[in-house]
Amino acid sequence: MLLLLTGWLVLFMESISRNQIWGALSWSFLHIPAFVLNAVFIFGALLVLTSVTGRMRLSYWLVSATGFTLALISGVKLKMIGIPLLPWDFVLTGEASDMVEYLKNIFTFQLVTDVVIFFAVSWLLLYRTSHIVKVIRWKERLAFALLAVLFVAAVYWDKPLPVKAAFGIGPIPWDQSEHVGTNGLLLATVLNLDYMNVNKMEDYDSDKISAIVTAGAKPALPESSVKPNVIVVLSESLWDPSQLTTVKFSEDPMPFLHELQQKTASGTLLSPQFGGGTANVEFEVLSGNSMRFLPQGTIPYNQHITHGIDSIASIMSRKHGYHATAISPYHRWYFNSDKVYQNFGFSQYISLEFFNPVYEGPYIADSEVAKIIMDQTEKTAGRDFVFANTMQNHFHYYPGKFKENTISVEGDIPEDTRGILETYAQGAKGADDMLKTLVEHYQRSDEPTIIAFFGDHLPYLGDDYKAYKDTKWITGENDPDFLNKIYRTPLVVWSNYLPEQKETLNMSPSFLGPYLLDKAKLSGNYYTDFLLELSKKYPVIPPQNYYADMKIDFADIKRYEMLQYDIMFGERYAYGDLKSKIVNPNYVLGLGPMRIERVTPDKIKAGKVTEITVRGANIPALGVVCANGKVLPTKPDETGALTAKLPADAWKSGTVDLQVKVIDSKEIIVAESAVYKLHSESK
């Protein structure tokens, strides 16, 4: 009966995680060895819980509840962004809150049917047969526990009998949807555990790294006489919807981008992501490292960026005296960004907590990000490297997301798809307006400037690529041009000082940094030199299963992978004494040191409730006024000052200790001013 219950549970979990009963049944017949190995882990869990509780029925329901939850989350994630639940998803910090939005789509007729059938069959097996022992004695419970350990250990380590090897079962880390589709959710999860801790790379040693670096060494170039600002903007979910030829937009959503494409450097990036995972594209652009050498679904920002990694930000700061600023209109803890930007050698990070709360839809407006970029380059004395991302056009794309929609869509498509496309097009228009604002500003600027503006990934436009299928952009996941259609995002590079010349770009995000250094005539490091030369041979690094079609020599890519391993997981042989020079000791979170300079009214009577206005330097609109350490209800006014009501009991010996603090969504104080002594009228 335990074996029968185990098989039934595996089938149920696969049905939920695959979002279809027939898919689970088909898999169970076509991949019997994988089905059996998935069952081993369920069987082990049942035995362990039965040994602990002594009750088989209770153990079954506990395992079922856990399995159902994991399978449901995996199924929802798979429908949304094409990637199932992975072990490293459990090390996410606040990003898991995004899944709350995804869960709105789970209550389907299919799910309800699956659950009803599951409960009906489980009830029959558990309560309508005579084969379930209600209470199990302690000796049998001990035997169950021992048996469970032996079963699970044998499958996990493939010893003493190499069962997995015998049936050709192994991980498919470069395509996690195929991995789970072939091996089943539980077995794929177990196989992925090996990727949680990175094993030493074969043939990796200092001599190999030295040989690669020496072979790629370039003669030192003379310093450029012009040092431009370099502004890199990652525009959230930016894609060109006008490529959909089966529908018609009432107006071009991206007229300015299209204008630039005709006269400057432009093209596409082959993103490693679809529908989400912005941090992974950032990781490639800033560090030059590639997601292709990490298991699909990995998030390096959360897992691996724990030490200084030379990036385009640190190179420009260290070698060329730039002020490197990261700007993000979202929480400073999101994807561990605060620590990551510090490890990448940035000088400053301006996060959501330091923005003016100007929203377009549920997120900070792209126009506000542009404003901070322009303010930042104007306030610094020297040249700037700015990396900024946006949020205005972040998923979801429900009708009514924005204050108004000025773009309508015509075509033979379902109404829900029409609503999604109209909303997305409106968001794309906001991104285009931001690009225009930046270009027009720096056309008037005396500072030479290069702007790179690109999308991180295509937007999620409905489960199972719904809008893309409805508009016939793709026929399905087996579309022969699926990679190019679903993973290519727009890229444009403009400057206000170089000769205007059209150039066609086609690259992986990891090659963008070296390209920009070369365009600005600024020297990089051994790694950017290597990547620049590699990009001339292979402009894009695709998933491994495309190597043959694209005529990519595995040996060339292996050298790239070894340099990346050295940087991220190895001894950093190529860095030499650079290891201690990457992280900026003067790194600042926020607009700069906060300082209260004036409080009005300047004459306040002690023991009386008084509304005060606080002004000063680098005080953000989202800051709060504190009296003697206690947070006061605070609001910004139109002049940029903060107003708060000072309670009557705040006075002590005729003074109040005032501060402005910035508190994030986790109730952590991330910045605070020095204490300002407020004296009463009598003083």
C-alpha positions in Angstrom: 0.0 0.0 0.0 2.9 2.4 0.7 4.3 1.7 -2.8 0.9 2.3 -4.3 0.4 5.6 -2.4 3.9 6.6 -3.4 3.2 6.2 -7.1 0.0 8.0 -6.9 1.7 11.0 -5.1 4.4 11.2 -7.8 1.7 11.2 -10.5 -0.3 13.9 -8.7 2.8 16.2 -8.2 3.8 15.8 -11.9 0.3 16.7 -13.0 0.3 19.9 -10.9 3.9 20.9 -11.8 3.2 20.3 -15.6 -0.2 21.9 -15.5 -1.7 18.8 -17.3 -2.8 15.3 -16.3 -2.1 13.7 -19.7 1.4 15.2 -19.7 2.1 13.5 -16.4 0.7 10.2 -17.5 2.7 10.3 -20.8 5.9 11.1 -18.9 5.4 8.3 -16.4 5.2 5.7 -19.3 8.0 7.2 -21.4 10.4 7.8 -18.5 9.8 4.8 -16.2 13.3 4.9 -14.6 12.9 8.6 -13.7 9.4 7.9 -12.4 10.8 5.2 -10.1 13.6 7.4 -8.8 11.1 10.2 -8.1 9.1 7.6 -6.2 12.1 6.7 -4.1 12.2 10.1 -2.6 8.5 10.2 -1.9 8.8 6.7 -0.5 11.7 7.8 1.7 9.7 10.8 3.0 6.7 8.6 3.8 8.9 6.1 5.7 10.7 8.8 7.7 7.4 10.5 8.7 5.8 7.2 9.5 8.7 6.3 11.7 8.3 9.6 13.5 4.5 9.8 13.9 3.7 6.1 13.9 0.7 6.8 11.7 0.7 6.1 8.0 -2.3 8.2 7.1 -1.0 11.3 8.9 2.4 10.9 7.2 0.7 10.6 3.8 -1.3 13.8 4.2 1.8 15.7 5.4 3.9 14.6 2.5 1.0 15.3 0.1 0.6 18.9 1.4 4.3 19.6 1.0 4.5 18.0 -2.4 1.3 19.8 -3.6 2.8 23.2 -2.5 6.1 22.7 -4.2 4.5 21.3 -7.4 2.0 24.2 -7.5 4.6 26.9 -7.2 6.8 25.1 -9.8 3.9 24.9 -12.2 2.9 28.5 -11.8 6.6 29.6 -12.2 6.9 27.4 -15.3 3.8 28.9 -16.9 4.9 32.5 -16.1 8.6 32.6 -17.1 9.4 29.1 -18.5 11.5 28.0 -15.5 10.3 25.6 -12.8 11.0 25.8 -9.1 14.7 25.4 -8.3 16.7 24.8 -5.1 18.3 28.2 -5.2 14.8 29.9 -5.2 14.8 29.2 -1.5 17.8 31.5 -0.9 15.9 34.5 -2.4 15.3 37.4 0.0 12.4 39.6 -0.9 12.2 38.6 -4.5 9.9 35.7 -3.5 7.2 38.3 -2.9 6.8 38.6 -6.7 5.3 35.1 -6.7 2.3 36.6 -4.8 1.3 38.3 -8.1 1.8 35.0 -10.0 -0.5 33.1 -7.7 -3.5 35.1 -9.0 -3.5 32.8 -12.0 -3.5 29.4 -10.2 -7.2 28.6 -9.7 -8.0 27.0 -13.0 -10.5 24.3 -13.8 -7.6 21.9 -14.4 -6.2 22.5 -10.9 -9.6 22.0 -9.2 -10.1 18.8 -11.2 -6.7 17.5 -10.3 -7.3 18.2 -6.6 -10.7 16.6 -6.6 -9.4 13.5 -8.3 -6.5 13.3 -5.9 -8.6 13.5 -2.8 -11.1 11.0 -4.1 -8.4 8.4 -5.0 -6.4 9.1 -1.8 -9.6 8.6 0.3 -10.3 5.3 -1.4 -6.7 4.0 -0.8 -6.5 5.2 2.8 -9.9 4.7 4.2 -11.7 2.2 2.1 -9.1 -0.6 2.1 -8.0 -2.9 4.8 -4.3 -2.5 4.1 -3.5 0.6 6.1 -2.1 -0.1 9.6 -3.4 2.7 11.9 -0.6 2.5 14.5 2.9 1.1 13.9 5.1 -0.2 16.7 8.4 1.4 17.5 10.6 -1.4 16.2 8.9 -1.2 12.9 9.2 2.6 12.9 13.0 2.2 13.5 13.2 -0.2 10.6 11.2 2.3 8.4 13.7 5.1 9.2 16.7 2.9 8.4 15.2 1.7 5.2 14.3 5.3 4.1 17.9 6.5 4.7 19.3 3.6 2.7 16.9 4.1 -0.2 17.5 7.9 -0.5 21.2 7.7 0.0 21.6 5.0 -2.7 19.8 7.1 -5.3 21.4 10.4 -4.3 25.0 9.1 -4.4 24.3 6.5 -7.1 26.0 3.8 -4.9 26.5 0.9 -4.4 24.6 0.4 -7.7 24.9 3.2 -10.3 21.2 3.3 -11.0 21.1 6.8 -12.5 24.2 6.2 -14.7 22.8 2.9 -15.9 19.6 4.5 -17.2 21.5 7.6 -18.5 19.8 9.9 -16.0 21.6 13.2 -15.4 21.1 16.9 -15.0 20.4 19.3 -17.8 21.5 22.5 -16.1 21.4 24.7 -19.2 17.6 24.1 -19.7 15.8 23.6 -16.4 12.4 23.2 -18.0 13.7 20.3 -20.0 15.5 19.0 -16.9 12.2 18.9 -15.0 10.3 17.7 -18.0 12.6 14.8 -18.5 13.5 13.8 -15.0 10.5 14.9 -13.0 10.3 17.6 -10.3 11.7 15.8 -7.3 14.6 14.0 -9.1 15.5 17.2 -11.0 15.5 19.1 -7.7 17.8 16.5 -6.1 20.1 16.6 -9.1 20.2 20.4 -8.9 21.5 20.3 -5.3 25.0 19.5 -6.7 24.9 23.0 -8.2 24.2 24.8 -4.9 27.9 24.4 -4.0 30.3 24.9 -6.9 32.8 22.0 -7.3 36.3 22.7 -8.4 36.7 23.0 -12.1 38.7 20.3 -13.8 42.2 21.4 -15.1 41.9 24.7 -13.3 45.2 26.0 -11.9 47.3 29.2 -12.0 49.3 28.1 -15.0 46.2 27.6 -17.1 44.8 31.0 -16.1 48.2 32.7 -16.8 48.4 31.1 -20.2 44.9 32.4 -21.2 45.6 35.9 -19.9 49.0 36.0 -21.6 47.6 34.9 -24.9 45.0 37.6 -24.8 47.2 40.4 -23.6 47.0 43.6 -25.6 49.6 46.4 -25.8 48.8 49.3 -23.5 46.9 52.1 -25.4 47.6 55.8 -24.9 45.0 57.5 -22.7 42.2 59.1 -24.6 42.1 62.9 -24.7 38.3 62.7 -24.2 36.8 61.0 -21.3 33.0 60.8 -21.8 30.3 60.1 -19.3 29.1 56.6 -19.8 25.4 56.0 -19.0 24.0 52.5 -19.2 20.2 52.2 -18.8 18.6 48.8 -18.4 15.0 49.4 -19.3 12.7 46.9 -17.6 11.1 44.4 -20.0 11.9 46.6 -23.0 11.0 45.0 -26.3 9.7 46.4 -29.6 6.0 45.4 -29.9 5.7 46.9 -33.3 7.4 43.8 -34.6 4.1 42.0 -34.2 2.9 42.3 -37.8 -0.5 40.6 -37.3 -1.8 43.5 -35.2 -1.8 47.3 -35.7 -1.0 49.9 -33.1 -2.8 53.2 -33.3 0.6 54.9 -33.0 4.2 53.9 -32.9 5.0 53.0 -29.2 8.7 53.7 -29.7 9.2 56.5 -32.3 12.4 57.9 -30.8 14.1 54.5 -30.5 13.2 53.8 -34.2 14.6 57.2 -35.2 17.9 56.5 -33.4 18.1 53.0 -35.0 18.3 54.7 -38.4 21.4 56.7 -37.6 23.4 55.3 -34.7 24.7 52.1 -33.2 21.8 49.8 -32.6 20.7 46.1 -32.7 19.9 43.5 -30.2 21.2 41.6 -27.1 20.6 37.9 -26.8 19.3 37.9 -23.2 19.8 34.8 -21.0 16.3 35.6 -19.5 12.7 35.6 -20.4 9.9 37.3 -18.4 12.0 38.0 -15.3 15.5 37.7 -13.8 16.7 41.2 -14.4 19.5 40.8 -12.0 21.1 38.1 -14.2 21.2 40.5 -17.1 22.7 43.2 -14.9 25.3 40.6 -13.7 26.4 39.9 -17.3 26.5 43.6 -18.3 28.4 44.8 -15.3 30.8 41.9 -14.7 31.3 40.5 -18.2 30.5 37.0 -16.7 28.0 34.8 -18.5 24.9 33.1 -17.2 25.6 30.3 -19.7 28.2 28.8 -17.4 25.8 28.6 -14.5 22.7 26.4 -14.1 19.6 28.0 -15.6 17.6 29.7 -12.8 20.7 30.6 -10.8 20.8 34.1 -9.3 24.4 35.1 -8.8 23.4 38.3 -7.0 21.9 36.2 -4.2 24.3 33.2 -4.3 27.8 34.1 -5.5 28.7 37.8 -5.4 30.2 37.7 -1.9 33.6 39.3 -2.7 35.0 42.0 -4.9 34.5 41.4 -8.6 36.1 43.7 -11.1 33.3 45.3 -13.2 33.0 48.1 -15.7 32.2 50.3 -12.7 35.3 49.5 -10.8 37.5 49.6 -13.9 36.3 53.1 -14.8 36.6 54.3 -11.2 40.0 52.7 -10.4 41.8 53.3 -13.7 40.1 56.4 -15.1 38.9 58.4 -12.0 35.2 58.1 -12.7 32.5 58.4 -10.1 30.4 55.2 -10.5 26.8 55.4 -9.5 24.1 52.6 -9.5 20.5 53.8 -9.7 17.5 51.6 -9.1 13.8 52.7 -8.4 13.2 49.7 -6.2 14.1 48.5 -2.7 17.8 48.6 -1.9 17.7 45.0 -0.6 16.1 43.6 -3.8 18.4 40.9 -5.3 20.9 41.9 -2.6 21.8 44.9 -4.7 23.2 47.0 -1.9 26.0 44.5 -1.2 26.4 43.5 -4.9 27.0 47.1 -6.1 29.5 47.5 -3.3 31.4 44.4 -4.4 31.3 45.6 -8.0 33.2 48.7 -7.0 30.5 51.3 -7.3 31.0 54.6 -5.5 27.4 55.2 -4.8 24.0 53.5 -4.9 20.7 55.4 -5.1 17.8 53.1 -4.4 14.0 53.5 -4.1 14.3 54.8 -0.6 16.0 58.0 -1.9 13.6 58.7 -4.8 10.8 61.2 -5.0 7.6 59.2 -5.0 6.6 60.0 -8.5 4.7 56.9 -9.8 3.4 55.8 -13.2 1.2 52.8 -12.4 2.4 50.9 -9.4 6.1 51.7 -9.9 8.4 54.7 -9.9 8.1 56.5 -13.3 10.9 56.2 -15.8 11.0 60.0 -16.0 12.1 60.1 -12.4 15.0 57.7 -13.1 16.0 60.0 -16.0 15.9 63.0 -13.6 18.2 61.4 -11.1 20.7 60.3 -13.9 20.8 63.9 -15.2 21.2 65.4 -11.7 23.9 63.0 -10.8 26.1 63.8 -13.8 25.6 67.5 -13.2 26.5 67.5 -9.5 29.8 65.6 -9.8 32.9 67.5 -10.7 34.5 64.9 -12.9 33.2 62.2 -15.3 30.5 59.7 -14.4 29.7 56.1 -15.1 26.0 55.5 -14.3 24.2 52.2 -14.4 20.5 52.6 -14.0 17.5 50.3 -14.2 13.8 51.1 -14.4 10.6 49.7 -13.1 7.7 51.5 -14.8 7.0 48.8 -17.4 7.5 45.9 -15.0 5.0 43.0 -15.1 1.9 42.9 -14.7 0.3 44.4 -17.9 -3.4 44.5 -16.9 -5.7 47.1 -18.4 -5.9 50.2 -16.3 -2.3 49.8 -14.9 -1.4 53.3 -16.1 -3.4 56.6 -15.6 -4.4 56.5 -19.3 -3.7 54.5 -22.4 -3.1 56.5 -25.5 -2.4 53.5 -27.7 -5.0 51.0 -29.0 -4.4 47.7 -30.8 -6.4 46.4 -33.7 -6.3 42.8 -35.0 -7.9 39.4 -34.8 -6.8 38.5 -31.3 -8.7 37.7 -28.0 -9.8 40.7 -25.9 -7.6 39.8 -23.0 -4.5 39.7 -25.3 -5.6 43.1 -26.7 -5.7 44.6 -23.2 -2.3 43.2 -22.3 -0.7 44.5 -25.5 -2.2 48.0 -25.1 -0.9 48.3 -21.6 2.5 47.0 -22.5 2.7 49.4 -25.5 1.9 52.3 -23.2 4.7 51.2 -20.9 7.1 50.9 -23.9 6.1 54.5 -24.8 7.2 55.6 -21.3 10.6 54.0 -21.9 10.9 55.7 -25.3 10.1 59.0 -23.7 12.8 58.4 -21.1 15.3 57.7 -23.9 14.3 60.9 -25.7 14.6 62.9 -22.5 18.2 61.7 -21.9 19.4 62.2 -25.4 17.9 65.7 -25.7 19.4 66.6 -22.3 22.9 65.4 -23.3 22.7 67.0 -26.7 22.6 70.3 -24.9 25.3 69.3 -22.4 29.0 70.3 -22.7 30.1 67.0 -21.2 30.9 64.3 -23.8 28.5 61.4 -23.1 27.8 57.9 -24.3 24.3 56.4 -23.6 23.6 52.7 -23.9 19.9 51.9 -23.6 18.6 48.3 -23.7 16.0 45.8 -22.6 16.8 43.1 -20.1 14.3 40.5 -21.3 11.0 40.2 -23.2 7.9 40.8 -21.2 5.7 38.1 -19.7 2.5 38.6 -21.8 0.3 35.8 -20.5 0.8 32.2 -19.5 2.5 29.9 -22.0 3.6 32.8 -24.2 -0.1 33.6 -24.8 0.2 37.0 -26.5 3.1 35.9 -28.6 1.1 32.9 -29.8 -2.1 34.8 -30.3 -0.3 37.3 -32.6 1.6 34.5 -34.3 4.9 35.9 -33.3 5.8 32.3 -32.4 4.0 29.0 -33.1 5.1 27.6 -29.8 8.2 26.5 -27.9 9.2 24.3 -30.8 9.2 27.3 -33.2 12.5 27.0 -35.2 13.3 30.7 -34.4 12.2 30.5 -30.8 15.6 31.7 -29.4 15.8 34.8 -31.5 12.2 35.7 -31.1 11.9 35.2 -27.4 15.3 36.2 -26.1 16.4 39.2 -28.2 16.0 42.6 -26.8 16.6 46.0 -28.4 19.9 47.9 -27.8 20.9 51.4 -28.9 24.2 53.2 -28.2 24.2 57.0 -28.8 26.9 59.7 -28.1 26.9 63.5 -28.3 30.6 63.8 -29.4 31.4 60.9 -31.7 30.6 61.1 -35.5 27.1 60.0 -36.1 27.3 56.6 -37.9 25.0 53.7 -38.2 26.3 50.5 -36.8 24.6 47.1 -36.4 25.0 45.5 -33.0 24.4 41.9 -32.1 25.9 40.6 -28.9 25.4 38.9 -25.5 25.0 41.2 -22.5 28.3 40.1 -21.2 30.1 41.8 -24.1 28.4 45.2 -23.7 30.9 46.5 -21.1 34.0 45.7 -23.2 32.2 47.2 -26.3 31.5 50.5 -24.4 35.1 50.8 -23.1 36.4 50.3 -26.6 33.9 52.9 -28.0 35.0 55.4 -25.3 38.7 54.6 -26.0 39.2 53.7 -22.4 41.5 50.8 -21.4 39.9 47.9 -19.5 41.6 44.9 -17.9 42.7 41.5 -19.0 39.2 40.2 -18.9 37.5 42.9 -20.9 40.3 42.6 -23.5 39.7 38.8 -23.7 35.9 39.4 -24.0 36.3 42.0 -26.7 38.4 39.7 -28.9 36.1 36.7 -28.2 33.0 38.8 -29.2 34.5 39.5 -32.6 34.6 35.7 -33.2 31.3 34.8 -31.4 29.1 37.9 -30.9 26.6 35.9 -28.8 27.0 33.0 -26.4 23.9 30.9 -26.8 22.7 27.9 -24.7 25.0 24.9 -25.1 22.6 23.0 -27.3 23.0 25.7 -30.0 26.8 25.5 -30.2 26.9 23.1 -33.1 24.3 25.2 -35.2 26.3 28.4 -34.5 29.6 26.7 -35.2 31.0 27.6 -31.8 34.3 25.9 -30.8 33.8 24.5 -27.3 37.5 25.0 -26.5 37.2 28.8 -27.0 34.2 29.0 -24.7 36.0 26.8 -22.2 38.7 29.4 -21.8 36.0 32.0 -21.1 34.4 29.7 -18.6 37.7 29.1 -16.8 38.4 32.8 -16.5 34.9 33.3 -15.0 35.4 30.4 -12.6 38.7 32.0 -11.5 36.9 35.3 -10.8 33.8 33.9 -9.1 34.8 30.6 -7.4 38.5 30.2 -7.8 41.6 31.8 -6.3 41.4 34.8 -8.6 44.9 34.1 -9.9 44.5 36.6 -12.7 43.6 39.4 -10.3 47.0 39.4 -8.5 47.1 42.2 -6.0 43.9 43.7 -7.5 41.8 41.7 -5.1 42.0 44.4 -2.4 41.4 47.4 -4.8 38.0 46.7 -6.2 35.6 47.6 -3.4 35.4 51.3 -2.9 36.0 52.1 0.8 34.0 55.4 0.4 30.9 53.6 -1.0 27.7 55.6 -0.2 24.1 54.4 -0.1 21.8 57.3 -1.0 22.2 60.8 -2.4 25.2 61.6 -0.1 25.7 62.6 3.5 22.4 63.9 4.9 22.6 67.1 6.9 19.8 69.2 8.7 20.7 72.8 8.0 17.5 74.6 9.0 14.3 74.0 11.0 11.4 76.4 10.9 9.8 78.0 12.8 13.1 78.9 14.5 11.3 80.0 17.7 9.3 77.2 19.3 7.7 77.2 22.7 8.5 74.1 24.8 5.6 71.9 25.8 3.5 72.8 22.8 2.6 70.8 19.7 4.2 72.5 16.8 4.5 71.7 13.0 8.1 72.0 12.0 9.7 72.0 8.5 13.2 70.5 8.1 15.5 71.5 5.3 19.0 70.4 4.5 21.4 68.6 2.2 20.7 65.3 0.5 17.4 64.8 2.4 15.1 62.5 0.4 11.4 62.9 0.1 10.9 59.4 1.7 13.0 60.4 4.7 11.3 60.7 8.2 11.9 63.2 10.9 12.8 61.7 14.3 12.6 63.5 17.7 14.8 62.0 20.4 15.0 58.8 18.3 11.2 58.5 17.9 9.8 58.6 14.3 7.3 61.3 13.7 4.6 61.2 11.0 6.4 63.0 8.1 5.5 64.2 4.7 7.5 66.0 2.0 6.3 69.4 0.7 6.6 70.9 -2.8 10.0 72.6 -2.0 11.7 69.3 -1.1 11.6 69.9 2.7 10.0 67.5 5.3 7.2 68.5 7.6 6.3 66.9 10.9 4.4 67.6 14.0 6.7 67.9 17.0 4.8 66.6 20.1 4.6 68.5 23.3 6.4 65.8 25.3 9.5 65.8 23.0 11.2 68.5 25.0 13.9 67.7 27.5 15.8 70.5 29.3 14.7 72.9 26.6 16.0 70.9 23.6 15.0 68.3 21.2 17.4 66.0 19.3 16.3 66.0 15.7 17.4 63.6 12.9 16.3 62.6 9.5 16.3 58.9 8.9 15.7 56.7 5.8 13.9 53.5 6.7 13.4 50.7 4.2 10.5 48.4 3.8 12.1 45.9 6.1 12.2 48.5 8.9 15.9 48.8 8.6 17.5 52.3 9.0 19.7 52.6 5.9 20.8 56.3 6.3 20.5 59.0 8.9 21.7 62.6 9.4 23.7 63.9 12.3 21.8 65.1 15.4 20.5 68.6 15.1 19.9 70.3 18.5 16.6 72.2 18.4 16.3 74.7 21.2 13.1 76.1 22.7 12.2 79.8 22.5 13.5 80.4 26.0 16.9 79.2 24.9 
